[in-house]
Amino acid sequence: EVGLGTAQHHELTLTAGITTISCTGGTYGETHSLVLVQPSSGIATVGFSTYFLFPSGSTPSISEGSSKIDLISFVVKRVGAAGTQLLASAGLNYQ
């Protein structure tokens, strides 16, 4: 879980297995970046909470393999009782 109230840049080194990315906090209009780093051994499969909205509704396929790096950038569109919405895009497989 990523605490949006703690910073605007976040980095997660994943562990092998399945990880679902979720967020708490945040304020309308904030921009955030989330760097996802695959473990040096094993594969982490990544999913995203329903807060994340991607272009055309297509969740990105996160890179798999030793120490691969991906970047998710997003803007906080809405926070609150109606449900958080994060408008997100992905840069995949940085080398």
C-alpha positions as CSV (number, residue, x, y, z in Angstrom):
1,E,0.0,0.0,0.0
2,V,1.3,3.4,-1.0
3,G,0.6,6.3,1.3
4,L,0.0,9.3,-1.0
5,G,0.2,11.7,2.0
6,T,3.9,10.8,2.7
7,A,5.5,11.8,-0.6
8,Q,4.9,12.3,-4.3
9,H,7.6,9.8,-5.5
10,H,7.4,6.2,-4.3
11,E,9.6,3.2,-5.1
12,L,8.6,-0.4,-4.4
13,T,11.1,-3.3,-4.6
14,L,8.7,-6.2,-5.2
15,T,9.0,-9.7,-3.8
16,A,8.3,-12.9,-5.7
17,G,4.6,-13.7,-5.9
18,I,1.5,-11.6,-6.5
19,T,1.3,-8.0,-5.4
20,T,-1.7,-5.7,-5.7
21,I,-0.8,-2.0,-5.6
22,S,-3.3,0.1,-3.5
23,C,-3.1,3.6,-2.2
24,T,-4.4,5.6,0.7
25,G,-4.7,9.4,1.1
26,G,-4.0,11.9,-1.6
27,T,-5.4,15.2,-2.6
28,Y,-7.2,16.2,-5.8
29,G,-4.7,17.4,-8.4
30,E,-1.6,15.9,-6.9
31,T,0.8,14.1,-9.3
32,H,2.7,11.0,-8.1
33,S,5.3,8.6,-9.6
34,L,5.6,5.0,-8.6
35,V,8.7,3.0,-9.5
36,L,8.3,-0.8,-9.5
37,V,11.4,-2.9,-9.3
38,Q,11.3,-6.6,-9.8
39,P,13.2,-8.8,-7.4
40,S,16.7,-10.0,-8.3
41,S,15.3,-13.6,-8.3
42,G,11.8,-14.9,-8.8
43,I,9.0,-13.0,-10.5
44,A,6.4,-10.6,-9.0
45,T,3.1,-10.5,-10.7
46,V,1.5,-7.0,-10.2
47,G,-2.1,-6.0,-10.1
48,F,-3.7,-2.6,-9.4
49,S,-6.6,-1.7,-7.1
50,T,-9.7,-0.3,-8.8
51,Y,-8.5,3.2,-7.9
52,F,-6.1,3.1,-10.9
53,L,-7.7,4.1,-14.2
54,F,-5.6,3.5,-17.3
55,P,-6.1,4.7,-20.9
56,S,-8.9,2.7,-22.6
57,G,-9.2,0.6,-19.4
58,S,-6.1,-1.4,-20.3
59,T,-4.0,-2.4,-17.3
60,P,-0.3,-2.4,-18.3
61,S,1.6,-5.7,-18.3
62,I,4.4,-5.0,-15.8
63,S,7.9,-6.3,-16.9
64,E,9.0,-9.6,-15.4
65,G,12.5,-10.6,-14.8
66,S,15.6,-9.9,-12.6
67,S,15.6,-6.3,-11.4
68,K,13.3,-5.0,-14.3
69,I,12.0,-1.4,-13.7
70,D,8.7,0.1,-14.6
71,L,7.2,3.5,-13.9
72,I,3.6,4.3,-13.1
73,S,2.7,8.0,-13.2
74,F,-0.7,9.3,-12.0
75,V,-2.8,12.3,-11.1
76,V,-5.3,12.2,-8.2
77,K,-8.7,12.9,-9.8
78,R,-10.9,12.1,-6.8
79,V,-10.6,11.1,-3.2
80,G,-13.4,10.4,-0.8
81,A,-16.7,8.6,-0.2
82,A,-17.4,8.3,-4.0
83,G,-14.2,6.3,-4.4
84,T,-10.7,7.3,-5.1
85,Q,-9.7,7.7,-8.8
86,L,-6.1,7.9,-10.0
87,L,-5.6,8.7,-13.7
88,A,-2.5,6.6,-14.5
89,S,-0.1,5.8,-17.3
90,A,2.8,3.4,-17.5
91,G,6.4,3.4,-18.8
92,L,7.6,-0.2,-19.0
93,N,10.9,-2.0,-19.0
94,Y,13.4,0.8,-18.4
95,Q,16.9,-0.4,-19.2
